Amino acid sequence: MNPHDSIIIKGAKEHNLKNIDLELPRNKFIVVTGLSGSGKSSLAFDTIYAEGQRRYVESLSSYARQFLEQLQKPDVEYIEGLSPAIAIEQRNAGGNPRSTVGTQTEIYDYLRLVFARIGKPHCYKCGKPVERQSAQEIVERILALPRDSQIQILAPLIKGRKGEYRDIFKQVQKAGFMRCRIDGIIYDLSQKVELKKYSIHNIEVVVDRLTVKPEVKSRLTDSVETALKIGKGNLIAVTGPPGRQKDIAFSEQFACTQCGIDIPEVEPRLFSFNSPFGACPACNGLGIKLEFDPDLVIPDRSKSIEEGAIEVWKRGGRGYIMYYRWLIREFAREMGFDLQTPFGKLSREIQKAVLYGTDEVLVNDKPFEGVLPHLERLFRESDSEYLKEEISRFMSSQPCPECGGTRLKKESLAVTINGRNIAQITRLSIKESREFFEKLDLSEREKLIAHQVLKEIIERLKFCIDVGLDYLTLDRKSSTLSGGEAQRVRLATQVGSGLVGVLYILDEPSIGLHQRDTAKLIATVTALRDLGNTLILVEHDEQIMMAADYVVDLGPGAGRHGGEVVFSGKREDLLKRSDSLTAQYLRREIRIETPSLRRPHVQRTFLELKGAAE
């Protein structure tokens, strides 16, 4: 027995294990099977994993150990040949509302990187592409215009603002410039220029007028640099003959010269909903907001207000209830509607006024506040936790109105690759995402920049597809995944990490999988093994058992009748064992027959589901 080639277990007595000895080959695909309750998890998780994890944690400093969960030493005489162990169990991914399939598999981190490197920024207001160029790049763009084109270099000073701007004209003249373009017309500043104070104006300084040809490059460079300095990083090149002139806007920053909107530096953190630089300011990157729900405040619209349609006004102290009954009566008298009319039959205008308030009707010399604004004010101003808890019963999670549930700022969503922003890509299924990235239409420069990152994204998406998760979207919340889905997401992440020499222990990863996807799961597990890792799977699935290199069958029964090693060895040898219940099922000597009689349907022949929207 060589601990370099095997994991050697002596005297394992954890839970119902009966002092078992076992030798498992390293760097192999091992299945632990047997009846439910026969001791499979006690061996795989509570003995092998617990000891591997305990030894790893004990190898760390005492300072580091205080931050890590330390497992108890299992009831075993000794174990040799253990590698660092990772358990991938069937459990929910936790309640972190910020965790998604994309963040968990780290695909989203690579998406942020690729968008920061080759994404094309646009103005989120007008949708026009926004580019940042150096002075030299602007010069090259202008020189690329048709030879002998007449151009003017303008520096924008005022854009879309009211005022007379007399001082600006004096400053421009003092700086040595003689012309300005005001609202599209060139003016000589030696003449008196008067602007209407309350009209919107656009004012640009004419820095230079010249003809496009190679020999003007030096002069053009000076003019461009001057215009950028005056225009605070922006300039306009006017081309074409009078009457057919066209403005070409240039900027040293990511800024829309038409809307006057600045876009921050495009870097990975701009696309992170966990960072204040990228998160939607309205929902702090959660994508949802807790808001008062009219359907919870008035759950039964067939009732009238007199009959208690407004649920929230049926709770609270006597004084509170009496005051708001009086208030709504006065409001109904002013608005001219009957409190005994079912709420759903009131006009939309009145329903809206009751729920959201109105400034047009005064009650007790004050505008009617409305039910929902009243609840919002109470929730915001109250110091009583009890009151807040009671009021919160009328709140529900709604998609954030600012970001539409995407979690990101509008500046982040204005950056696209092949016409899609990062939120649109994460809303695709994993299968569709892979197809999108494989068919990306990129320039040679973009391919060179993004090659390695795109390769990593496509590979990780493939790993998710290989474990049967091609239908999930990258923006799917981790907390909504089933135990089996969460386990396979973690498995795909481990495959993507490329670790070698690790002991992976999985808890029935085939649960919920179609047989077609089980084959993909086996291929993924085999790939992990081929990297140089040991895999122990607690499994009942025949397809996985027959693909394993080594099988351990525990039994013969469950609970106190189990905990013994019935068989350990190669899968082909298992089929020859007569004392193994598992082998008898695999040989089809025992089978679970399909019932000849089924329970009769009661009245209806279909199960009806209505309004399922989860």
C-alpha positions in Angstrom: 0.0 0.0 0.0 1.6 3.2 -1.2 0.0 6.5 0.1 1.3 8.2 -3.0 -1.0 6.0 -5.2 -3.9 5.4 -2.7 -6.0 6.9 0.0 -5.7 4.4 2.9 -8.5 4.4 5.5 -8.2 2.3 8.7 -10.8 1.8 11.4 -13.5 4.3 10.2 -16.3 4.3 12.8 -18.1 7.6 12.0 -21.9 7.3 12.5 -23.0 3.8 11.4 -19.6 2.8 9.8 -18.5 -0.5 11.4 -14.7 -0.1 11.8 -14.1 -0.4 8.1 -10.7 -0.5 6.3 -10.5 0.7 2.7 -8.0 1.5 0.1 -9.0 3.9 -2.7 -6.9 4.6 -5.8 -5.8 8.2 -6.3 -6.4 10.2 -9.6 -9.4 7.9 -10.4 -13.1 8.3 -10.8 -14.6 6.5 -7.8 -18.3 5.9 -7.1 -19.6 5.1 -3.6 -23.0 3.4 -3.8 -25.4 1.4 -1.7 -28.8 1.6 -0.1 -29.9 5.0 1.3 -28.7 5.0 4.9 -25.9 2.5 4.3 -23.2 5.0 5.3 -22.2 6.5 1.9 -22.2 10.1 3.1 -20.6 9.1 6.4 -17.7 7.7 4.5 -17.3 10.3 1.7 -18.2 13.5 3.5 -18.0 12.9 7.3 -14.8 10.9 7.2 -12.7 11.5 4.0 -13.7 15.1 3.3 -13.8 16.1 7.0 -10.3 14.8 7.6 -8.9 16.3 4.4 -10.4 19.7 5.2 -9.3 19.5 8.9 -5.7 18.8 8.0 -5.6 21.7 5.4 -7.0 24.2 8.0 -4.6 23.0 10.6 -1.7 23.7 8.2 -2.6 27.4 8.3 -1.6 29.9 10.9 -3.7 30.3 14.0 -4.7 33.8 12.8 -6.0 32.4 9.5 -7.8 29.5 11.2 -10.1 31.8 13.2 -11.8 32.9 9.9 -12.4 29.3 8.6 -14.9 26.7 9.7 -13.0 23.9 11.4 -14.5 20.5 11.2 -14.3 17.9 14.0 -11.8 15.1 13.7 -13.8 12.1 12.4 -13.9 8.8 14.3 -11.2 7.0 12.3 -7.9 5.4 13.4 -5.9 7.0 10.5 -6.1 8.1 6.9 -3.1 8.4 4.6 -2.7 9.8 1.1 -5.2 12.6 1.4 -5.1 15.6 -0.9 -6.7 19.0 -0.2 -10.4 18.2 -0.4 -13.3 20.1 -2.0 -16.9 19.0 -1.3 -19.5 19.9 -3.9 -22.8 19.1 -2.1 -26.4 19.3 -3.0 -27.3 22.5 -1.2 -28.8 25.9 -2.1 -26.3 28.5 -3.1 -27.3 30.7 -0.1 -29.4 33.9 0.2 -26.9 36.4 -1.2 -29.2 38.5 -3.5 -26.1 39.7 -5.5 -24.9 36.2 -6.4 -25.8 35.0 -10.0 -24.9 32.1 -12.2 -22.5 34.5 -14.0 -20.7 35.7 -10.9 -20.5 32.2 -9.4 -18.9 30.7 -12.5 -16.7 33.8 -12.8 -17.9 34.2 -16.4 -19.3 37.6 -15.5 -15.8 38.7 -14.4 -14.5 37.9 -17.9 -17.5 39.6 -19.5 -16.7 42.8 -17.6 -13.1 42.6 -18.8 -14.0 42.1 -22.5 -16.6 44.9 -22.4 -13.9 47.2 -20.9 -11.4 46.4 -23.6 -13.5 46.2 -26.9 -16.9 47.5 -25.9 -18.2 50.5 -27.9 -19.5 53.4 -25.7 -22.7 55.2 -26.8 -24.5 58.2 -25.5 -27.3 56.8 -23.3 -29.5 59.7 -24.3 -29.3 59.9 -28.1 -27.7 56.5 -28.8 -24.8 57.9 -30.9 -21.4 56.2 -30.7 -19.0 58.0 -28.4 -15.2 57.9 -29.1 -12.2 59.2 -27.2 -9.3 60.3 -29.4 -5.9 61.9 -28.8 -5.0 65.1 -30.6 -2.8 63.2 -33.0 -5.7 60.8 -33.9 -8.0 63.7 -34.5 -5.4 65.3 -36.8 -5.1 62.0 -38.8 -8.9 61.7 -39.1 -9.1 65.3 -40.5 -6.2 64.7 -42.9 -8.1 61.6 -44.1 -10.9 63.9 -45.5 -10.8 64.4 -49.3 -7.8 66.5 -50.5 -8.5 70.2 -50.9 -11.6 70.1 -48.7 -12.3 73.4 -47.0 -12.5 73.0 -43.2 -13.0 75.1 -40.1 -11.7 74.1 -36.7 -14.1 75.3 -33.9 -13.9 75.1 -30.1 -17.3 74.8 -28.4 -17.8 77.2 -25.5 -21.6 77.2 -24.9 -24.0 74.5 -25.7 -27.7 74.8 -25.4 -27.8 77.5 -22.7 -29.6 80.8 -22.2 -27.8 84.1 -21.8 -26.2 87.1 -23.5 -22.6 86.1 -22.9 -21.0 89.6 -23.5 -18.0 88.8 -21.3 -17.3 85.6 -23.3 -17.0 87.6 -26.5 -14.6 90.0 -24.8 -12.4 87.1 -23.5 -12.4 85.5 -27.0 -11.2 88.7 -28.6 -8.6 89.2 -25.9 -7.3 85.7 -26.6 -6.7 86.7 -30.2 -9.7 85.2 -32.0 -11.8 87.3 -34.4 -14.7 85.0 -35.3 -17.4 82.9 -33.5 -20.1 80.7 -34.8 -23.3 81.5 -32.9 -26.3 79.3 -33.5 -24.9 78.1 -36.8 -23.9 81.6 -38.1 -20.4 83.0 -38.3 -20.0 86.4 -36.7 -17.0 88.9 -36.8 -16.4 89.9 -33.2 -15.2 93.4 -34.3 -18.9 94.1 -34.8 -21.3 94.3 -31.9 -23.0 91.0 -31.2 -26.2 91.0 -29.2 -27.9 87.8 -28.1 -31.4 87.3 -26.7 -31.1 86.7 -23.0 -33.9 84.1 -22.7 -33.1 82.1 -25.9 -31.0 79.0 -26.0 -27.6 79.5 -27.7 -24.7 77.5 -29.1 -21.4 79.4 -29.3 -18.1 78.1 -30.8 -14.8 79.9 -31.4 -13.4 79.7 -34.9 -9.8 78.7 -34.2 -8.6 78.2 -37.8 -9.8 77.8 -41.4 -7.7 75.8 -43.8 -7.6 73.4 -46.8 -6.9 69.7 -46.3 -3.5 68.7 -47.7 -0.4 66.9 -46.2 1.7 70.1 -45.9 -0.7 71.7 -43.4 -0.2 68.9 -40.9 1.9 71.0 -38.5 -0.5 74.0 -38.6 -3.5 71.6 -38.2 -1.9 70.0 -35.2 -1.4 73.4 -33.5 -5.0 74.4 -34.3 -6.4 71.1 -33.0 -4.5 71.3 -29.7 -5.6 74.9 -29.2 -9.2 74.1 -29.9 -9.1 71.1 -27.5 -7.7 73.4 -24.8 -10.4 76.0 -25.3 -13.2 73.5 -25.8 -12.1 71.5 -22.7 -11.3 68.4 -24.7 -13.9 68.9 -27.4 -13.7 70.4 -30.9 -15.8 70.5 -34.1 -14.5 70.2 -37.6 -16.8 71.9 -40.2 -16.5 70.5 -43.7 -18.3 71.2 -47.0 -19.3 74.2 -49.0 -21.6 76.9 -47.5 -25.2 75.7 -47.3 -24.1 72.0 -47.2 -21.8 72.1 -44.3 -21.4 69.2 -42.0 -20.2 69.2 -38.4 -17.8 66.4 -37.3 -17.5 66.3 -33.5 -14.3 65.1 -31.8 -13.5 64.6 -28.1 -10.6 63.6 -25.9 -13.0 62.2 -23.4 -15.8 59.7 -23.7 -18.4 62.5 -24.1 -21.4 63.1 -26.3 -20.8 66.5 -27.9 -24.4 66.7 -28.9 -26.0 66.0 -25.5 -23.2 67.3 -23.4 -23.1 64.0 -21.5 -19.8 62.7 -20.1 -19.2 58.9 -19.9 -16.8 57.7 -17.2 -13.6 55.8 -18.1 -14.6 52.4 -19.6 -13.0 49.9 -17.2 -14.2 46.6 -15.6 -15.6 48.2 -12.5 -18.1 50.2 -14.7 -19.9 46.9 -15.4 -19.9 45.6 -11.8 -23.2 45.8 -9.9 -21.3 45.2 -6.7 -19.3 48.4 -7.2 -20.6 52.0 -6.7 -19.0 52.8 -10.1 -21.3 50.4 -12.0 -24.3 49.7 -9.7 -27.6 51.4 -10.4 -27.9 54.2 -7.8 -31.6 53.7 -7.4 -31.5 50.0 -6.3 -27.8 49.8 -5.3 -27.2 47.0 -7.8 -29.9 44.7 -6.6 -32.2 45.1 -9.6 -35.3 45.2 -7.4 -36.9 47.7 -5.1 -39.2 47.1 -2.2 -42.2 49.2 -3.0 -45.8 49.4 -1.7 -47.9 47.2 -3.9 -51.4 48.5 -4.8 -52.7 44.9 -5.1 -51.7 44.2 -1.5 -53.0 47.5 -0.2 -56.4 46.9 -1.9 -56.5 43.0 -2.4 -60.2 42.8 -3.2 -61.3 45.5 -5.6 -64.9 44.2 -5.6 -65.2 45.7 -2.1 -66.1 49.3 -1.6 -64.0 51.7 0.6 -66.9 51.7 3.0 -66.7 47.9 3.2 -62.9 48.0 4.0 -61.3 47.7 0.6 -58.2 49.6 1.9 -56.6 46.8 3.9 -54.0 49.0 5.6 -56.7 51.3 7.2 -58.2 48.3 9.0 -55.2 48.0 11.3 -53.9 50.4 13.9 -55.2 52.3 16.9 -58.8 53.5 17.1 -57.8 57.1 16.7 -55.8 56.3 13.5 -58.7 54.4 11.9 -61.3 57.1 12.8 -59.1 59.9 11.4 -58.5 58.2 8.1 -62.2 57.2 7.8 -63.0 60.9 8.2 -60.3 61.9 5.8 -61.5 59.6 3.0 -65.2 60.7 3.5 -64.1 64.4 3.1 -62.0 63.4 0.0 -65.0 61.5 -1.5 -67.2 64.5 -1.0 -64.8 66.9 -2.7 -64.1 64.4 -5.6 -67.8 63.5 -5.9 -67.7 59.7 -5.7 -69.7 57.2 -3.5 -67.7 55.3 -0.9 -70.1 52.4 -1.3 -69.2 51.9 -4.9 -66.8 48.9 -5.4 -63.3 50.2 -5.8 -62.8 48.4 -9.1 -65.8 50.3 -10.6 -64.5 53.7 -9.6 -63.0 55.7 -12.5 -59.3 55.4 -13.1 -58.8 59.0 -12.2 -60.4 58.5 -8.8 -58.5 55.2 -8.1 -55.2 56.9 -8.9 -56.1 59.9 -6.7 -57.0 57.6 -3.7 -53.8 55.5 -4.1 -51.3 58.2 -5.1 -52.8 61.4 -3.9 -53.6 64.7 -5.7 -52.6 68.4 -5.3 -55.9 69.5 -6.9 -58.2 68.6 -4.0 -57.6 70.1 -0.5 -58.9 68.3 2.6 -58.5 70.2 5.8 -56.5 72.8 3.9 -54.0 70.3 2.8 -53.5 68.3 -0.5 -54.8 64.8 -0.2 -51.7 62.7 0.4 -52.9 59.3 -1.0 -52.6 55.9 0.6 -49.3 54.8 -0.9 -47.3 58.1 -0.3 -48.7 58.0 3.3 -47.3 54.5 3.8 -44.0 55.5 2.3 -43.8 58.4 4.7 -44.7 56.3 7.7 -42.1 53.7 6.7 -39.4 56.3 6.2 -40.0 58.4 9.3 -41.0 55.8 11.9 -38.5 54.7 14.5 -40.8 51.8 15.5 -39.5 48.4 14.2 -42.9 46.9 14.9 -44.7 49.5 12.8 -42.2 49.1 10.0 -42.7 45.3 10.1 -46.5 45.7 9.9 -46.3 48.2 7.1 -43.8 46.0 5.1 -46.6 43.4 4.7 -48.0 45.7 2.0 -44.6 45.8 0.1 -43.4 43.6 -2.7 -40.3 43.3 -4.8 -40.6 45.1 -8.1 -38.0 45.5 -10.9 -36.1 48.7 -10.3 -37.8 51.4 -12.5 -34.4 53.1 -13.1 -32.4 50.2 -14.5 -35.3 47.8 -15.4 -33.8 45.0 -13.3 -30.4 45.0 -15.0 -28.7 46.3 -11.8 -26.4 48.6 -13.7 -26.1 52.4 -14.4 -27.3 53.7 -17.8 -23.7 54.6 -18.7 -22.7 50.9 -18.3 -25.7 49.8 -20.4 -24.7 52.2 -23.2 -21.5 50.2 -23.9 -22.1 47.5 -26.5 -20.4 44.7 -28.4 -22.0 43.8 -31.7 -25.1 45.8 -30.8 -25.7 44.1 -27.3 -24.9 45.5 -23.9 -23.7 43.3 -21.0 -27.2 43.0 -19.5 -28.7 41.7 -22.8 -25.9 39.1 -23.0 -26.5 37.8 -19.5 -30.2 37.4 -20.2 -29.4 34.9 -23.0 -29.3 31.3 -22.1 -25.8 29.8 -21.7 -26.2 28.0 -25.0 -27.2 31.2 -26.8 -24.4 33.1 -25.1 -21.8 30.6 -26.4 -23.2 30.9 -29.9 -23.1 34.7 -29.7 -19.4 34.8 -28.7 -18.4 32.2 -31.2 -20.0 34.3 -34.0 -18.7 37.7 -32.9 -17.8 40.0 -35.8 -14.6 41.7 -34.6 -11.8 43.7 -36.3 -8.3 42.2 -36.4 -7.3 44.7 -33.6 -10.2 43.7 -31.4 -9.5 40.0 -32.0 -5.9 40.6 -30.9 -7.0 42.5 -27.7 -9.8 40.1 -26.7 -8.6 36.7 -27.9 -7.5 35.3 -24.5 -10.6 36.6 -22.6 -13.0 35.4 -25.2 -11.4 32.0 -25.2 -11.9 31.8 -21.4 -15.5 32.9 -21.7 -16.3 30.3 -24.4 -14.6 27.5 -22.5 -16.4 28.3 -19.2 -19.7 28.4 -21.1 -18.9 25.0 -22.6 -18.2 23.6 -19.1 -21.7 24.8 -18.0 -23.3 23.1 -21.1 -21.3 19.9 -20.4 -22.9 19.6 -17.0 -26.4 20.1 -18.4 -26.9 23.8 -17.5 -27.3 25.1 -21.1 -30.8 26.4 -20.3 -29.8 28.7 -17.4 -29.2 32.4 -18.0 -26.1 34.1 -16.6 -28.3 36.7 -14.7 -30.2 33.9 -12.9 -30.0 34.5 -9.1 -28.1 31.7 -7.3 -30.7 31.6 -4.6 -33.3 30.4 -7.1 -31.3 27.4 -8.3 -32.3 23.9 -7.2 -29.8 21.8 -5.1 -28.7 19.8 -8.2 -28.3 23.0 -10.3 -26.3 24.7 -7.7 -24.0 21.7 -7.4 -23.4 21.5 -11.1 -22.7 25.2 -11.3 -20.0 24.7 -8.6 -18.7 21.7 -10.6 -18.4 23.8 -13.8 -16.5 26.4 -11.8 -14.1 23.8 -10.5 -13.5 22.5 -14.1 -12.8 26.0 -15.2 -10.3 26.6 -12.4 -7.9 23.9 -13.8 -6.7 22.7 -10.4 -4.5 19.6 -10.2 -4.0 17.1 -7.3 -7.3 17.9 -5.6 -9.8 15.4 -4.0 -13.3 16.3 -5.2 -16.3 14.8 -3.4 -19.7 15.1 -5.0 -23.2 14.3 -3.6 -25.4 12.7 -6.3 -24.7 15.2 -9.1 -27.0 13.3 -11.5 -30.2 14.1 -9.6 -32.6 15.9 -11.9 -30.6 15.3 -15.0 -32.0 13.8 -18.2 -30.0 10.7 -19.3 -28.6 12.7 -22.3 -27.1 15.2 -19.8 -25.8 12.5 -17.6 -23.4 11.5 -20.4 -22.2 15.2 -20.5 -21.7 15.1 -16.7 -19.6 11.9 -17.0 -17.5 13.6 -19.6 -16.9 16.6 -17.2 -16.0 14.4 -14.3 -13.6 12.4 -16.5 -12.0 15.6 -17.7 -11.4 16.6 -14.1 -9.9 13.2 -13.4 -7.6 13.5 -16.5 -6.2 16.7 -15.1 -4.8 14.7 -12.2 -7.5 14.9 -9.6 -9.3 12.2 -7.5 -13.1 12.2 -7.7 -15.4 10.5 -5.3 -19.1 10.5 -6.2 -21.9 9.3 -3.9 -24.3 7.9 -6.6 -27.2 5.6 -7.4 -27.2 6.2 -11.2 -26.4 3.1 -13.2 -24.8 5.1 -16.1 -22.4 6.8 -13.7 -21.5 3.6 -11.9 -20.7 1.8 -15.2 -18.4 4.8 -16.2 -16.4 4.7 -12.9 -12.9 3.4 -12.6 -13.6 2.1 -9.1 -16.8 1.3 -7.2 -17.3 1.0 -3.4 -20.6 -0.7 -2.4 -21.7 -0.2 1.2 -24.4 -2.2 2.9 -25.8 -4.8 3.2 -28.7 -2.8 4.7 -29.5 0.6 6.0 -28.9 2.3 9.4 -27.5 -0.2 11.9 -27.8 -3.0 9.3 -25.3 -1.1 7.0 -21.9 0.5 7.5 -20.0 -2.4 6.0 -18.0 -2.6 2.8 -19.8 -5.2 0.6 -17.5 -4.6 -2.3 -14.6 -2.4 -3.4 -12.9 -2.8 -6.7 -13.3 -2.3 -10.5 -16.8 -1.9 -11.8 -16.6 -5.1 -14.0 -15.8 -7.2 -10.8 -18.9 -5.7 -9.0 -21.2 -7.5 -11.5 -19.8 -10.8 -10.5 -20.7 -10.4 -6.8 -23.7 -12.4 -5.6 -23.9 -10.8 -2.1 -24.3 -7.2 -3.5 -27.8 -5.9 -3.8 -26.5 -3.3 -6.2 -25.0 -5.9 -8.4 -28.3 -7.9 -8.5 -30.1 -4.8 -9.8 -27.4 -4.1 -12.3 -27.7 -7.7 -13.6 -31.5 -7.2 -13.7 -32.0 -10.2 -11.4 -34.1 -7.8 -9.3 -36.1 -4.9 -10.7 -38.8 -2.4 -9.7 -41.8 -3.3 -11.8 -44.1 -0.7 -13.3 -47.4 -0.9 -11.3 -50.1 -2.7 -13.3 -52.8 -0.5 -11.7 -52.6 3.2 -11.3 -54.7 5.4 -9.1 -57.8 6.6 -10.9 -58.1 10.2 -11.9 -60.7 12.1 -9.9 -63.2 13.9 -12.1 -60.7 15.9 -14.1 -58.2 14.5 -16.5 -55.8 17.4 -16.4 -53.9 19.3 -13.7 -54.5 23.0 -14.3 -51.9 25.7 -13.6 -53.0 29.3 -13.8 -50.9 32.5 -13.6 -47.6 30.7 -12.9 -44.9 33.4 -13.4 -42.0 32.4 -11.2 
